[in-house]
Amino acid sequence: MSENRITQLFGIKYPLIQAGMIWCSGYKLAAAVSNAGGLGIIGSGSMYPDVLDEHLQKCKKATDKPFAVNLPMIYPDIDKHVELVLKHKVPVVFTSAGNPKTWTSKLKDAGIKVVHVTASVKFALKAQEAGVDAVVAEGFEAGGHNGIDETTTMTLIPAVRQAITIPLIAAGGIATGRGMLAAMALGADGVQIGSRFVASLESSAHENFKKTVINTPDGGTQLTLKELTPVRLIKNDFFNKVQGAYQNKASVEELKNLLGRGRAKKGMFEGDLTEGELEIGQIASVIKEILPAAEIVREIISEYHQALKELTGKQYQFE
């Protein structure tokens, strides 16, 4: 795969980025993806500052390749996380869940590449105006916290591509080489993949959760809790309680009380498949086995080339 805007921007081999997922993406996964030619990301949203510090130290020992940190800007100690990123000279930062203007200048002044995650054209433009180096446009198929408008990746990527001039990374519903090729045909310069890497050996997700992911059927996830913050969940007992609350016309306060605290940790990190939040994308239904991250990268890139060859060989021409 020859260089494109994303491989040049980050100094990586493939325009394939592993998403910074809370409870699932520690240094082991980030380093494994980076060593395989992609861009690994440490998901700092579930880490106390001292834990992030430890993961950054270990990641730097585990890879000499570029890696990134995802910084959700609603994190209570975000300023401490930023200071750690600066201290460890992290080459790339992905910001999300907040205003990109807040930290972009400070990070860029330190020589850090900054990427912002959005789910709409409006906020992609705001991110570009804030001076970020690239944008991730994430469609509604994605797992975890999501855009409220339910704009699919198929619609979002060409709309954002039309609106911005900086490099564009597609996310949401991509787990295969064919999906990667489709996203790039829509106008993306690269892809960000989350769910597929949850089901990797190096993922810090609990084994119970990984096994649930590879057994999730078509239609086994749904976006819910829009009144709080939209999140895509596997349909387990907790999800059914949420649906029951909606049927009983629960207030926002009642939904907050039902959600409580720490449900994502309980489900994804501790493996409570009954009472935990199990966040995963719609594409989980095509993920059938838990593999080493490097093998996942190889499979995706190999399938990308095969799919491209097939399309080129068919020489679709309509005159």
C-alpha angles and dihedrals in degrees: 000000000000122000120283134175094282098046089048093047095052101027093239134136100234130032089236121120127188111224120245098241122182114246091003109064116061127149095286093062095039092051093045093052093045091048088052092056102266130096113268119205131204109218102221097178092092096042133093111225093258090052092050089049090055093047092050092051092048094044092054089053093046097051138024089195126095116278134173143219124224112221115194101202094213088067108121095229096038092137090058091049091051090051090052091050089052093044093053094041093233105194099215135029127192112202123198144164098038149042112318091209091069099076108002097096094047092049094045091048086060091054095257121144110233126207124180126207117223139165100206144048090242094059094039087060091047089051091051090049089051089061102250118162096228142356131229110213108200121198126214092258089075124109126242122018112006148179116287095223096065092227109171123229089244089061101032101053098057090042093053092041089056092051105044136050100200122089115292127212119196122218136173125071096014119126105131141056090252090054090049092052091047092051092050091048087056090057106274120137092208143348137247116212125194116156095050091056093049085069094055129110092242096049112113090221115120116266090240090058094046090052091048090052094055089048096048109121129217105286091020095126134056138185110242145152093056090159089065106026122318112255132175112225139179109250101254132140093285091051089051090053089054091051090049090052090054091050088053090052093246117196122237088256091053090050090051091051091048092050093047118166133312099016094133091052090046093053107034103028103028096035100235098156094180107049101018131095107250106199117193139137129257089253089072088094091072095047108096108164144033110241139170111275092241090056090050090053091048092049093049094048092044092050090046091057092044092050092047090050091050093051093045091047092054090053097206106209123166115189 
